[in-house]
Amino acid sequence: MPADALILDLEDAVAPEAKDAARDSVCAAVRGGFGKREVIVRINPLDSVWGDRDLLAVAAARPDAILIPKVGSARDIHRADQRLCHAADAGGLALWAMIETPRAIMDINGITEAGGRLSCLVMGTNDLVKEMGGRHTPDRTNIAAALTFVVLAARCHGLAIIDGVYNDIADADGFAGQCAQGRSFGFDGKTVIHPSQIGPANDAFGPSPDEVEAARHIIAAFDAPENKGKGALLVDGRMVERLHAETARRTVALSEAIAGL
């Protein structure tokens, strides 16, 4: 499957009586490797009876990151970080945080300021809507403010930010629309729950050939010796500034990273 990252789940997808067996199976799968894809394991909440055991066992299996669910404050990040500091096999291991509760939304700046191993946020929109006592709507206007706050906080602190899942697997048009909306919000990608959603998500969040070509033109224009020091240029009939050149370099870098997979 052409996914950038795989999240193996020990939390919601696993019944309580199967937690220990699932932990063993997931750790074995992580050690087996998944090629160039990033591998992340979502453990159980740290304050659950499985949380600490999950954290240490998964760290020893050496995934790329551990996803902490139900993060409510920076304290949760600090707690995981401190536990991993005492783990022999945790060097270079990143932490991802699920943002899925009203408390997390209200303290999102504190969470993103936690630093340490924290590198990515993942929206848990199903849990957020449930905790709000709300309903899912096609346009997500009921959670638009929350989505915006989280994206802004992630950008303030240099973190990646991934949009939540789309539940109706059969609704391809609805999924494509929500991917386009997520990109407009500023999300870096989208979590998917079925192989059929991977291609449309890649199309929505990856740069198109036209975008890459336009980006290369902008980079070439600003890199030209005669344009050294200029703050704005006319490129392909459009006025562009140096901030657009920075965006263009990110676009090309993303395209090359995708090609590398």
FIKOLZA-1660 file (N, C-alpha, C; in steps of 0.1 Angstrom, whole numbers, plus 5000, padded with zeros to 4 digits):
% residues 261
   i   px   py   pz ch aa at
   1 5008 4988 5000  A  M  N
   1 5000 5000 5000  A  M CA
   1 5009 5013 5000  A  M  C
   2 5006 5022 4992  A  P  N
   2 5014 5034 4990  A  P CA
   2 5011 5045 5001  A  P  C
   3 5012 5040 5014  A  A  N
   3 5010 5049 5025  A  A CA
   3 5023 5054 5030  A  A  C
   4 5024 5067 5035  A  D  N
   4 5036 5072 5040  A  D CA
   4 5040 5067 5054  A  D  C
   5 5030 5064 5061  A  A  N
   5 5032 5059 5075  A  A CA
   5 5021 5049 5079  A  A  C
   6 5024 5039 5087  A  L  N
   6 5015 5030 5092  A  L CA
   6 5013 5031 5107  A  L  C
   7 5001 5031 5112  A  I  N
   7 4999 5032 5126  A  I CA
   7 4993 5019 5131  A  I  C
   8 5000 5012 5139  A  L  N
   8 4995 4999 5144  A  L CA
   8 4989 5002 5158  A  L  C
   9 4977 4997 5160  A  D  N
   9 4968 5002 5171  A  D CA
   9 4967 4991 5182  A  D  C
  10 4970 4996 5194  A  L  N
  10 4968 4988 5206  A  L CA
  10 4956 4993 5215  A  L  C
  11 4950 5004 5210  A  E  N
  11 4940 5010 5219  A  E CA
  11 4926 5006 5214  A  E  C
  12 4919 5015 5207  A  D  N
  12 4904 5013 5204  A  D CA
  12 4902 5000 5196  A  D  C
  13 4911 4996 5188  A  A  N
  13 4909 4984 5179  A  A CA
  13 4910 4971 5187  A  A  C
  14 4914 4971 5200  A  V  N
  14 4917 4959 5207  A  V CA
  14 4908 4957 5219  A  V  C
  15 4902 4946 5221  A  A  N
  15 4893 4944 5232  A  A CA
  15 4902 4942 5245  A  A  C
  16 4897 4946 5257  A  P  N
  16 4905 4945 5269  A  P CA
  16 4912 4932 5271  A  P  C
  17 4905 4921 5269  A  E  N
  17 4910 4908 5272  A  E CA
  17 4921 4904 5262  A  E  C
  18 4923 4912 5251  A  A  N
  18 4933 4908 5241  A  A CA
  18 4945 4918 5241  A  A  C
  19 4945 4927 5250  A  K  N
  19 4956 4937 5251  A  K CA
  19 4970 4931 5251  A  K  C
  20 4972 4922 5260  A  D  N
  20 4986 4916 5261  A  D CA
  20 4990 4909 5249  A  D  C
  21 4981 4901 5243  A  A  N
  21 4985 4894 5231  A  A CA
  21 4987 4903 5219  A  A  C
  22 4979 4914 5219  A  A  N
  22 4981 4924 5208  A  A CA
  22 4994 4931 5209  A  A  C
  23 4998 4934 5221  A  R  N
  23 5011 4940 5223  A  R CA
  23 5022 4932 5218  A  R  C
  24 5022 4919 5221  A  D  N
  24 5032 4910 5216  A  D CA
  24 5032 4909 5201  A  D  C
  25 5021 4908 5195  A  S  N
  25 5019 4907 5181  A  S CA
  25 5024 4920 5174  A  S  C
  26 5021 4931 5179  A  V  N
  26 5025 4944 5173  A  V CA
  26 5040 4946 5174  A  V  C
  27 5045 4943 5185  A  C  N
  27 5060 4945 5187  A  C CA
  27 5067 4935 5177  A  C  C
  28 5062 4923 5175  A  A  N
  28 5069 4914 5166  A  A CA
  28 5067 4920 5152  A  A  C
  29 5056 4925 5148  A  A  N
  29 5054 4931 5135  A  A CA
  29 5063 4943 5133  A  A  C
  30 5065 4951 5143  A  V  N
  30 5074 4963 5141  A  V CA
  30 5088 4958 5139  A  V  C
  31 5093 4948 5146  A  R  N
  31 5106 4943 5144  A  R CA
  31 5108 4937 5130  A  R  C
  32 5097 4933 5124  A  G  N
  32 5098 4927 5110  A  G CA
  32 5100 4937 5100  A  G  C
  33 5097 4950 5102  A  G  N
  33 5099 4961 5093  A  G CA
  33 5089 4963 5082  A  G  C
  34 5088 4975 5077  A  F  N
  34 5078 4978 5067  A  F CA
  34 5084 4987 5056  A  F  C
  35 5096 4983 5052  A  G  N
  35 5103 4991 5042  A  G CA
  35 5106 5005 5046  A  G  C
  36 5103 5014 5036  A  K  N
  36 5106 5028 5038  A  K CA
  36 5095 5036 5046  A  K  C
  37 5084 5029 5049  A  R  N
  37 5074 5036 5056  A  R CA
  37 5077 5038 5070  A  R  C
  38 5072 5050 5075  A  E  N
  38 5073 5052 5090  A  E CA
  38 5063 5042 5097  A  E  C
  39 5067 5037 5108  A  V  N
  39 5059 5028 5116  A  V CA
  39 5057 5035 5130  A  V  C
  40 5044 5037 5133  A  I  N
  40 5040 5043 5146  A  I CA
  40 5031 5033 5153  A  I  C
  41 5032 5032 5166  A  V  N
  41 5023 5024 5174  A  V CA
  41 5015 5032 5183  A  V  C
  42 5002 5031 5182  A  R  N
  42 4993 5038 5192  A  R CA
  42 4991 5029 5204  A  R  C
  43 4996 5034 5215  A  I  N
  43 4995 5026 5227  A  I CA
  43 4982 5030 5234  A  I  C
  44 4979 5023 5246  A  N  N
  44 4968 5027 5254  A  N CA
  44 4971 5039 5262  A  N  C
  45 4961 5046 5267  A  P  N
  45 4964 5058 5275  A  P CA
  45 4973 5056 5286  A  P  C
  46 4982 5065 5289  A  L  N
  46 4992 5063 5300  A  L CA
  46 4986 5060 5313  A  L  C
  47 4974 5066 5316  A  D  N
  47 4968 5063 5329  A  D CA
  47 4959 5051 5330  A  D  C
  48 4960 5043 5319  A  S  N
  48 4953 5030 5319  A  S CA
  48 4962 5019 5325  A  S  C
  49 4956 5007 5327  A  V  N
  49 4964 4996 5333  A  V CA
  49 4975 4991 5323  A  V  C
  50 4973 4994 5310  A  W  N
  50 4982 4989 5300  A  W CA
  50 4992 4999 5296  A  W  C
  51 4990 5012 5299  A  G  N
  51 4998 5023 5293  A  G CA
  51 5013 5022 5295  A  G  C
  52 5018 5020 5307  A  D  N
  52 5032 5019 5310  A  D CA
  52 5038 5007 5303  A  D  C
  53 5032 4996 5304  A  R  N
  53 5037 4984 5298  A  R CA
  53 5038 4985 5283  A  R  C
  54 5027 4991 5277  A  D  N
  54 5028 4994 5262  A  D CA
  54 5040 5003 5259  A  D  C
  55 5041 5013 5266  A  L  N
  55 5052 5023 5263  A  L CA
  55 5066 5017 5263  A  L  C
  56 5069 5009 5273  A  L  N
  56 5082 5003 5274  A  L CA
  56 5084 4992 5264  A  L  C
  57 5074 4984 5262  A  A  N
  57 5075 4972 5253  A  A CA
  57 5076 4977 5239  A  A  C
  58 5068 4987 5235  A  V  N
  58 5069 4992 5221  A  V CA
  58 5082 4999 5219  A  V  C
  59 5087 5007 5229  A  A  N
  59 5100 5014 5227  A  A CA
  59 5111 5004 5224  A  A  C
  60 5110 4992 5230  A  A  N
  60 5121 4982 5228  A  A CA
  60 5120 4976 5214  A  A  C
  61 5108 4977 5208  A  A  N
  61 5106 4972 5194  A  A CA
  61 5111 4981 5184  A  A  C
  62 5114 4994 5187  A  R  N
  62 5120 5004 5179  A  R CA
  62 5112 5008 5167  A  R  C
  63 5099 5013 5169  A  P  N
  63 5092 5019 5158  A  P CA
  63 5098 5033 5156  A  P  C
  64 5092 5040 5146  A  D  N
  64 5097 5054 5144  A  D CA
  64 5091 5063 5155  A  D  C
  65 5079 5060 5159  A  A  N
  65 5072 5069 5169  A  A CA
  65 5062 5061 5177  A  A  C
  66 5059 5066 5189  A  I  N
  66 5048 5061 5197  A  I CA
  66 5037 5072 5197  A  I  C
  67 5025 5068 5194  A  L  N
  67 5013 5077 5194  A  L CA
  67 5006 5076 5208  A  L  C
  68 5006 5087 5215  A  I  N
  68 4999 5087 5228  A  I CA
  68 4985 5092 5227  A  I  C
  69 4975 5083 5230  A  P  N
  69 4961 5088 5229  A  P CA
  69 4956 5096 5241  A  P  C
  70 4945 5103 5239  A  K  N
  70 4938 5110 5250  A  K CA
  70 4948 5120 5257  A  K  C
  71 4957 5126 5250  A  V  N
  71 4965 5136 5256  A  V CA
  71 4957 5148 5260  A  V  C
  72 4959 5152 5272  A  G  N
  72 4951 5163 5278  A  G CA
  72 4959 5175 5281  A  G  C
  73 4971 5173 5284  A  S  N
  73 4980 5185 5288  A  S CA
  73 4995 5181 5285  A  S  C
  74 5003 5191 5286  A  A  N
  74 5018 5188 5285  A  A CA
  74 5023 5178 5294  A  A  C
  75 5016 5176 5306  A  R  N
  75 5020 5166 5316  A  R CA
  75 5021 5152 5310  A  R  C
  76 5011 5149 5301  A  D  N
  76 5011 5136 5294  A  D CA
  76 5024 5134 5286  A  D  C
  77 5028 5144 5279  A  I  N
  77 5040 5143 5270  A  I CA
  77 5052 5142 5279  A  I  C
  78 5053 5150 5289  A  H  N
  78 5064 5150 5298  A  H CA
  78 5066 5136 5305  A  H  C
  79 5054 5130 5309  A  R  N
  79 5054 5117 5315  A  R CA
  79 5060 5107 5306  A  R  C
  80 5055 5106 5294  A  A  N
  80 5060 5096 5284  A  A CA
  80 5075 5099 5281  A  A  C
  81 5079 5111 5280  A  D  N
  81 5093 5115 5277  A  D CA
  81 5102 5110 5288  A  D  C
  82 5098 5113 5300  A  Q  N
  82 5106 5109 5312  A  Q CA
  82 5108 5094 5313  A  Q  C
  83 5097 5086 5310  A  R  N
  83 5098 5072 5311  A  R CA
  83 5107 5067 5300  A  R  C
  84 5107 5073 5288  A  L  N
  84 5115 5068 5278  A  L CA
  84 5130 5072 5280  A  L  C
  85 5132 5082 5288  A  C  N
  85 5146 5086 5291  A  C CA
  85 5153 5074 5298  A  C  C
  86 5146 5066 5305  A  H  N
  86 5152 5055 5312  A  H CA
  86 5151 5042 5305  A  H  C
  87 5146 5042 5292  A  A  N
  87 5145 5030 5284  A  A CA
  87 5158 5029 5275  A  A  C
  88 5164 5018 5276  A  A  N
  88 5177 5016 5269  A  A CA
  88 5176 5017 5254  A  A  C
  89 5164 5014 5248  A  D  N
  89 5163 5013 5233  A  D CA
  89 5155 5025 5228  A  D  C
  90 5154 5036 5235  A  A  N
  90 5145 5047 5231  A  A CA
  90 5152 5058 5224  A  A  C
  91 5165 5057 5221  A  G  N
  91 5172 5068 5214  A  G CA
  91 5166 5071 5200  A  G  C
  92 5163 5083 5198  A  G  N
  92 5157 5087 5185  A  G CA
  92 5142 5084 5183  A  G  C
  93 5136 5079 5193  A  L  N
  93 5122 5075 5192  A  L CA
  93 5114 5088 5194  A  L  C
  94 5104 5091 5185  A  A  N
  94 5096 5103 5186  A  A CA
  94 5083 5100 5192  A  A  C
  95 5076 5110 5197  A  L  N
  95 5063 5109 5203  A  L CA
  95 5053 5117 5194  A  L  C
  96 5042 5110 5191  A  W  N
  96 5030 5117 5185  A  W CA
  96 5019 5118 5195  A  W  C
  97 5010 5128 5194  A  A  N
  97 5000 5130 5203  A  A CA
  97 4986 5130 5196  A  A  C
  98 4977 5122 5201  A  M  N
  98 4963 5123 5197  A  M CA
  98 4956 5135 5204  A  M  C
  99 4950 5144 5196  A  I  N
  99 4943 5155 5201  A  I CA
  99 4928 5152 5198  A  I  C
 100 4921 5148 5209  A  E  N
 100 4908 5142 5207  A  E CA
 100 4898 5145 5218  A  E  C
 101 4901 5155 5227  A  T  N
 101 4892 5158 5238  A  T CA
 101 4891 5173 5239  A  T  C
 102 4880 5178 5245  A  P  N
 102 4879 5193 5247  A  P CA
 102 4890 5198 5256  A  P  C
 103 4895 5191 5266  A  R  N
 103 4906 5195 5274  A  R CA
 103 4918 5198 5266  A  R  C
 104 4921 5189 5256  A  A  N
 104 4933 5190 5248  A  A CA
 104 4932 5203 5239  A  A  C
 105 4920 5205 5234  A  I  N
 105 4918 5217 5225  A  I CA
 105 4920 5230 5234  A  I  C
 106 4915 5230 5246  A  M  N
 106 4917 5242 5254  A  M CA
 106 4931 5244 5259  A  M  C
 107 4939 5234 5259  A  D  N
 107 4953 5235 5263  A  D CA
 107 4963 5232 5252  A  D  C
 108 4958 5234 5240  A  I  N
 108 4967 5230 5228  A  I CA
 108 4980 5237 5228  A  I  C
 109 4981 5249 5232  A  N  N
 109 4993 5256 5231  A  N CA
 109 5003 5250 5241  A  N  C
 110 4998 5247 5253  A  G  N
 110 5007 5241 5263  A  G CA
 110 5012 5227 5259  A  G  C
 111 5003 5219 5252  A  I  N
 111 5007 5206 5247  A  I CA
 111 5018 5208 5236  A  I  C
 112 5016 5217 5227  A  T  N
 112 5026 5219 5216  A  T CA
 112 5039 5225 5221  A  T  C
 113 5039 5231 5233  A  E  N
 113 5051 5237 5239  A  E CA
 113 5059 5226 5247  A  E  C
 114 5054 5214 5248  A  A  N
 114 5060 5204 5256  A  A CA
 114 5074 5201 5252  A  A  C
 115 5076 5201 5239  A  G  N
 115 5090 5199 5234  A  G CA
 115 5094 5184 5235  A  G  C
 116 5107 5182 5238  A  G  N
 116 5112 5168 5240  A  G CA
 116 5110 5161 5227  A  G  C
 117 5105 5149 5228  A  R  N
 117 5103 5140 5216  A  R CA
 117 5091 5143 5208  A  R  C
 118 5083 5152 5212  A  L  N
 118 5070 5154 5205  A  L CA
 118 5073 5160 5191  A  L  C
 119 5068 5153 5180  A  S  N
 119 5070 5157 5167  A  S CA
 119 5058 5159 5158  A  S  C
 120 5047 5153 5163  A  C  N
 120 5035 5153 5154  A  C CA
 120 5022 5152 5162  A  C  C
 121 5011 5159 5158  A  L  N
 121 4998 5158 5164  A  L CA
 121 4989 5151 5154  A  L  C
 122 4979 5143 5159  A  V  N
 122 4970 5136 5151  A  V CA
 122 4956 5139 5156  A  V  C
 123 4947 5145 5148  A  M  N
 123 4934 5148 5152  A  M CA
 123 4925 5136 5154  A  M  C
 124 4919 5134 5166  A  G  N
 124 4909 5124 5168  A  G CA
 124 4895 5129 5168  A  G  C
 125 4890 5131 5156  A  T  N
 125 4878 5139 5154  A  T CA
 125 4866 5130 5159  A  T  C
 126 4866 5117 5158  A  N  N
 126 4855 5109 5163  A  N CA
 126 4853 5111 5178  A  N  C
 127 4864 5110 5185  A  D  N
 127 4863 5112 5200  A  D CA
 127 4860 5126 5204  A  D  C
 128 4865 5136 5196  A  L  N
 128 4863 5149 5199  A  L CA
 128 4848 5153 5198  A  L  C
 129 4842 5148 5187  A  V  N
 129 4827 5151 5185  A  V CA
 129 4819 5144 5196  A  V  C
 130 4823 5132 5199  A  K  N
 130 4816 5124 5210  A  K CA
 130 4817 5132 5223  A  K  C
 131 4829 5136 5227  A  E  N
 131 4831 5143 5240  A  E CA
 131 4824 5156 5240  A  E  C
 132 4822 5163 5228  A  M  N
 132 4815 5175 5228  A  M CA
 132 4800 5173 5229  A  M  C
 133 4795 5161 5227  A  G  N
 133 4781 5158 5227  A  G CA
 133 4775 5162 5214  A  G  C
 134 4783 5163 5203  A  G  N
 134 4779 5168 5190  A  G CA
 134 4775 5157 5180  A  G  C
 135 4774 5161 5168  A  R  N
 135 4772 5152 5157  A  R CA
 135 4781 5155 5145  A  R  C
 136 4785 5145 5138  A  H  N
 136 4793 5147 5126  A  H CA
 136 4785 5154 5115  A  H  C
 137 4791 5164 5109  A  T  N
 137 4785 5172 5098  A  T CA
 137 4794 5171 5086  A  T  C
 138 4789 5171 5074  A  P  N
 138 4797 5170 5062  A  P CA
 138 4807 5182 5061  A  P  C
 139 4804 5194 5065  A  D  N
 139 4813 5205 5064  A  D CA
 139 4822 5208 5076  A  D  C
 140 4819 5200 5087  A  R  N
 140 4827 5201 5099  A  R CA
 140 4827 5215 5105  A  R  C
 141 4817 5223 5103  A  T  N
 141 4817 5236 5109  A  T CA
 141 4816 5236 5124  A  T  C
 142 4811 5225 5129  A  N  N
 142 4810 5224 5144  A  N CA
 142 4824 5222 5151  A  N  C
 143 4834 5218 5143  A  I  N
 143 4847 5216 5149  A  I CA
 143 4858 5224 5142  A  I  C
 144 4853 5233 5133  A  A  N
 144 4863 5241 5125  A  A CA
 144 4872 5249 5134  A  A  C
 145 4867 5255 5144  A  A  N
 145 4875 5263 5153  A  A CA
 145 4886 5254 5160  A  A  C
 146 4882 5242 5164  A  A  N
 146 4891 5233 5171  A  A CA
 146 4902 5229 5161  A  A  C
 147 4899 5226 5149  A  L  N
 147 4908 5222 5139  A  L CA
 147 4918 5234 5136  A  L  C
 148 4913 5246 5135  A  T  N
 148 4921 5257 5132  A  T CA
 148 4931 5260 5144  A  T  C
 149 4926 5259 5156  A  F  N
 149 4935 5261 5168  A  F CA
 149 4946 5251 5168  A  F  C
 150 4943 5239 5165  A  V  N
 150 4954 5229 5166  A  V CA
 150 4964 5231 5155  A  V  C
 151 4960 5234 5143  A  V  N
 151 4969 5237 5132  A  V CA
 151 4978 5249 5135  A  V  C
 152 4972 5259 5140  A  L  N
 152 4980 5271 5144  A  L CA
 152 4990 5268 5155  A  L  C
 153 4986 5260 5165  A  A  N
 153 4995 5256 5176  A  A CA
 153 5007 5248 5170  A  A  C
 154 5004 5238 5161  A  A  N
 154 5014 5230 5155  A  A CA
 154 5024 5238 5147  A  A  C
 155 5019 5248 5140  A  R  N
 155 5028 5256 5132  A  R CA
 155 5037 5265 5141  A  R  C
 156 5031 5270 5152  A  C  N
 156 5039 5278 5161  A  C CA
 156 5051 5271 5166  A  C  C
 157 5050 5258 5168  A  H  N
 157 5061 5250 5174  A  H CA
 157 5067 5240 5165  A  H  C
 158 5065 5241 5152  A  G  N
 158 5072 5233 5142  A  G CA
 158 5069 5218 5142  A  G  C
 159 5056 5215 5145  A  L  N
 159 5051 5202 5146  A  L CA
 159 5044 5198 5133  A  L  C
 160 5044 5185 5129  A  A  N
 160 5035 5181 5119  A  A CA
 160 5021 5179 5125  A  A  C
 161 5011 5180 5116  A  I  N
 161 4997 5179 5120  A  I CA
 161 4989 5171 5110  A  I  C
 162 4983 5160 5115  A  I  N
 162 4975 5151 5106  A  I CA
 162 4960 5152 5109  A  I  C
 163 4952 5153 5099  A  D  N
 163 4938 5153 5100  A  D CA
 163 4932 5140 5104  A  D  C
 164 4920 5140 5110  A  G  N
 164 4913 5128 5115  A  G CA
 164 4907 5120 5104  A  G  C
 165 4901 5109 5108  A  V  N
 165 4896 5099 5098  A  V CA
 165 4883 5103 5092  A  V  C
 166 4879 5097 5081  A  Y  N
 166 4866 5099 5075  A  Y CA
 166 4859 5085 5076  A  Y  C
 167 4848 5084 5082  A  N  N
 167 4842 5071 5086  A  N CA
 167 4835 5064 5075  A  N  C
 168 4829 5071 5066  A  D  N
 168 4821 5064 5055  A  D CA
 168 4830 5060 5044  A  D  C
 169 4834 5047 5045  A  I  N
 169 4844 5042 5035  A  I CA
 169 4838 5042 5021  A  I  C
 170 4825 5040 5019  A  A  N
 170 4818 5040 5006  A  A CA
 170 4816 5053 5000  A  A  C
 171 4818 5064 5007  A  D  N
 171 4815 5078 5002  A  D CA
 171 4828 5084 4997  A  D  C
 172 4832 5080 4985  A  A  N
 172 4845 5085 4979  A  A CA
 172 4845 5100 4977  A  A  C
 173 4833 5105 4973  A  D  N
 173 4833 5120 4970  A  D CA
 173 4834 5128 4983  A  D  C
 174 4827 5122 4994  A  G  N
 174 4828 5129 5007  A  G CA
 174 4842 5129 5012  A  G  C
 175 4849 5118 5010  A  F  N
 175 4862 5117 5015  A  F CA
 175 4871 5126 5008  A  F  C
 176 4870 5127 4995  A  A  N
 176 4878 5136 4987  A  A CA
 176 4876 5151 4991  A  A  C
 177 4863 5154 4993  A  G  N
 177 4860 5167 4997  A  G CA
 177 4866 5171 5011  A  G  C
 178 4866 5161 5020  A  Q  N
 178 4872 5164 5033  A  Q CA
 178 4887 5165 5033  A  Q  C
 179 4893 5157 5024  A  C  N
 179 4908 5158 5022  A  C CA
 179 4911 5172 5017  A  C  C
 180 4903 5177 5007  A  A  N
 180 4906 5191 5001  A  A CA
 180 4904 5201 5012  A  A  C
 181 4894 5199 5021  A  Q  N
 181 4892 5208 5032  A  Q CA
 181 4903 5208 5041  A  Q  C
 182 4908 5196 5045  A  G  N
 182 4919 5194 5054  A  G CA
 182 4932 5201 5049  A  G  C
 183 4934 5200 5036  A  R  N
 183 4946 5207 5030  A  R CA
 183 4944 5222 5031  A  R  C
 184 4932 5227 5029  A  S  N
 184 4929 5241 5031  A  S CA
 184 4932 5246 5045  A  S  C
 185 4928 5238 5055  A  F  N
 185 4931 5241 5069  A  F CA
 185 4946 5242 5072  A  F  C
 186 4954 5235 5064  A  G  N
 186 4968 5234 5066  A  G CA
 186 4974 5221 5071  A  G  C
 187 4965 5211 5072  A  F  N
 187 4970 5198 5076  A  F CA
 187 4981 5192 5066  A  F  C
 188 4990 5184 5072  A  D  N
 188 5000 5178 5064  A  D CA
 188 4996 5165 5057  A  D  C
 189 4985 5159 5062  A  G  N
 189 4980 5147 5057  A  G CA
 189 4968 5142 5064  A  G  C
 190 4963 5130 5061  A  K  N
 190 4951 5125 5067  A  K CA
 190 4953 5111 5071  A  K  C
 191 4947 5108 5083  A  T  N
 191 4947 5094 5087  A  T CA
 191 4935 5087 5079  A  T  C
 192 4938 5074 5075  A  V  N
 192 4928 5067 5067  A  V CA
 192 4925 5054 5074  A  V  C
 193 4914 5048 5071  A  I  N
 193 4910 5036 5077  A  I CA
 193 4907 5024 5067  A  I  C
 194 4910 5027 5054  A  H  N
 194 4907 5016 5044  A  H CA
 194 4917 5019 5033  A  H  C
 195 4922 5008 5026  A  P  N
 195 4931 5010 5015  A  P CA
 195 4926 5019 5004  A  P  C
 196 4913 5019 5002  A  S  N
 196 4907 5027 4991  A  S CA
 196 4908 5042 4993  A  S  C
 197 4911 5046 5006  A  Q  N
 197 4913 5060 5009  A  Q CA
 197 4927 5065 5007  A  Q  C
 198 4937 5056 5005  A  I  N
 198 4951 5060 5004  A  I CA
 198 4953 5069 4992  A  I  C
 199 4949 5064 4980  A  G  N
 199 4952 5071 4968  A  G CA
 199 4946 5085 4968  A  G  C
 200 4933 5087 4971  A  P  N
 200 4927 5100 4971  A  P CA
 200 4934 5109 4981  A  P  C
 201 4938 5104 4993  A  A  N
 201 4945 5112 5003  A  A CA
 201 4959 5117 4997  A  A  C
 202 4966 5107 4991  A  N  N
 202 4979 5111 4985  A  N CA
 202 4977 5122 4974  A  N  C
 203 4966 5121 4966  A  D  N
 203 4964 5131 4955  A  D CA
 203 4961 5144 4962  A  D  C
 204 4954 5144 4973  A  A  N
 204 4950 5157 4979  A  A CA
 204 4961 5164 4986  A  A  C
 205 4970 5157 4993  A  F  N
 205 4980 5163 5001  A  F CA
 205 4994 5163 4994  A  F  C
 206 4995 5155 4983  A  G  N
 206 5008 5156 4976  A  G CA
 206 5007 5166 4965  A  G  C
 207 5018 5173 4961  A  P  N
 207 5017 5183 4951  A  P CA
 207 5015 5177 4937  A  P  C
 208 5007 5183 4929  A  S  N
 208 5004 5179 4915  A  S CA
 208 5016 5182 4907  A  S  C
 209 5018 5175 4895  A  P  N
 209 5029 5178 4886  A  P CA
 209 5029 5193 4882  A  P  C
 210 5017 5199 4880  A  D  N
 210 5017 5213 4877  A  D CA
 210 5022 5222 4888  A  D  C
 211 5019 5218 4900  A  E  N
 211 5024 5226 4912  A  E CA
 211 5039 5225 4913  A  E  C
 212 5044 5213 4910  A  V  N
 212 5059 5211 4911  A  V CA
 212 5066 5218 4901  A  V  C
 213 5060 5218 4888  A  E  N
 213 5067 5226 4877  A  E CA
 213 5067 5241 4880  A  E  C
 214 5055 5246 4885  A  A  N
 214 5055 5260 4889  A  A CA
 214 5065 5263 4900  A  A  C
 215 5066 5254 4910  A  A  N
 215 5075 5257 4921  A  A CA
 215 5090 5257 4915  A  A  C
 216 5093 5249 4906  A  R  N
 216 5107 5249 4901  A  R CA
 216 5110 5262 4893  A  R  C
 217 5100 5267 4886  A  H  N
 217 5101 5280 4879  A  H CA
 217 5104 5291 4889  A  H  C
 218 5097 5291 4900  A  I  N
 218 5099 5301 4910  A  I CA
 218 5113 5300 4916  A  I  C
 219 5117 5288 4920  A  I  N
 219 5130 5286 4926  A  I CA
 219 5141 5291 4916  A  I  C
 220 5140 5287 4903  A  A  N
 220 5150 5290 4893  A  A CA
 220 5151 5305 4892  A  A  C
 221 5139 5312 4892  A  A  N
 221 5139 5327 4890  A  A CA
 221 5147 5334 4902  A  A  C
 222 5144 5329 4914  A  F  N
 222 5151 5336 4925  A  F CA
 222 5165 5332 4927  A  F  C
 223 5169 5320 4921  A  D  N
 223 5183 5316 4922  A  D CA
 223 5191 5322 4911  A  D  C
 224 5185 5328 4901  A  A  N
 224 5192 5334 4890  A  A CA
 224 5201 5345 4895  A  A  C
 225 5214 5346 4890  A  P  N
 225 5223 5356 4895  A  P CA
 225 5218 5370 4894  A  P  C
 226 5211 5373 4883  A  E  N
 226 5206 5387 4881  A  E CA
 226 5195 5391 4891  A  E  C
 227 5189 5381 4897  A  N  N
 227 5178 5384 4907  A  N CA
 227 5183 5383 4921  A  N  C
 228 5196 5382 4924  A  K  N
 228 5201 5381 4937  A  K CA
 228 5197 5394 4945  A  K  C
 229 5191 5392 4957  A  G  N
 229 5187 5403 4965  A  G CA
 229 5174 5408 4963  A  G  C
 230 5167 5404 4952  A  K  N
 230 5154 5410 4949  A  K CA
 230 5143 5403 4958  A  K  C
 231 5134 5411 4962  A  G  N
 231 5123 5405 4971  A  G CA
 231 5111 5401 4964  A  G  C
 232 5109 5405 4951  A  A  N
 232 5097 5402 4943  A  A CA
 232 5101 5401 4929  A  A  C
 233 5094 5391 4922  A  L  N
 233 5097 5389 4908  A  L CA
 233 5084 5386 4900  A  L  C
 234 5085 5388 4887  A  L  N
 234 5074 5384 4879  A  L CA
 234 5077 5370 4873  A  L  C
 235 5070 5360 4876  A  V  N
 235 5073 5346 4872  A  V CA
 235 5060 5340 4865  A  V  C
 236 5061 5337 4853  A  D  N
 236 5050 5331 4845  A  D CA
 236 5038 5340 4846  A  D  C
 237 5040 5353 4846  A  G  N
 237 5028 5362 4846  A  G CA
 237 5023 5365 4860  A  G  C
 238 5029 5360 4870  A  R  N
 238 5024 5363 4884  A  R CA
 238 5035 5369 4892  A  R  C
 239 5031 5379 4901  A  M  N
 239 5040 5385 4910  A  M CA
 239 5042 5376 4922  A  M  C
 240 5055 5372 4924  A  V  N
 240 5058 5363 4935  A  V CA
 240 5069 5369 4944  A  V  C
 241 5068 5366 4957  A  E  N
 241 5078 5372 4967  A  E CA
 241 5087 5360 4972  A  E  C
 242 5097 5364 4980  A  R  N
 242 5106 5354 4985  A  R CA
 242 5099 5344 4994  A  R  C
 243 5088 5348 5000  A  L  N
 243 5080 5338 5008  A  L CA
 243 5074 5327 5000  A  L  C
 244 5071 5331 4987  A  H  N
 244 5066 5320 4978  A  H CA
 244 5078 5311 4974  A  H  C
 245 5090 5316 4973  A  A  N
 245 5101 5308 4970  A  A CA
 245 5104 5297 4981  A  A  C
 246 5101 5301 4994  A  E  N
 246 5103 5292 5005  A  E CA
 246 5092 5281 5003  A  E  C
 247 5080 5285 5000  A  T  N
 247 5069 5275 4998  A  T CA
 247 5072 5266 4986  A  T  C
 248 5078 5272 4976  A  A  N
 248 5082 5264 4964  A  A CA
 248 5092 5253 4967  A  A  C
 249 5102 5257 4976  A  R  N
 249 5112 5247 4979  A  R CA
 249 5106 5236 4988  A  R  C
 250 5097 5239 4996  A  R  N
 250 5090 5228 5004  A  R CA
 250 5082 5219 4994  A  R  C
 251 5076 5225 4984  A  T  N
 251 5068 5217 4975  A  T CA
 251 5077 5207 4967  A  T  C
 252 5088 5212 4963  A  V  N
 252 5097 5203 4955  A  V CA
 252 5103 5193 4964  A  V  C
 253 5107 5197 4977  A  A  N
 253 5112 5187 4986  A  A CA
 253 5102 5176 4989  A  A  C
 254 5089 5180 4991  A  L  N
 254 5078 5170 4993  A  L CA
 254 5077 5161 4981  A  L  C
 255 5077 5166 4969  A  S  N
 255 5076 5158 4957  A  S CA
 255 5087 5148 4956  A  S  C
 256 5099 5152 4959  A  E  N
 256 5111 5143 4959  A  E CA
 256 5110 5132 4970  A  E  C
 257 5105 5136 4981  A  A  N
 257 5103 5126 4992  A  A CA
 257 5093 5116 4988  A  A  C
 258 5082 5120 4982  A  I  N
 258 5072 5111 4977  A  I CA
 258 5078 5101 4967  A  I  C
 259 5085 5107 4957  A  A  N
 259 5091 5099 4947  A  A CA
 259 5101 5088 4953  A  A  C
 260 5107 5092 4964  A  G  N
 260 5117 5083 4970  A  G CA
 260 5110 5071 4977  A  G  C
 261 5097 5072 4979  A  L  N
 261 5090 5060 4985  A  L CA
 261 5086 5050 4974  A  L  C
% end
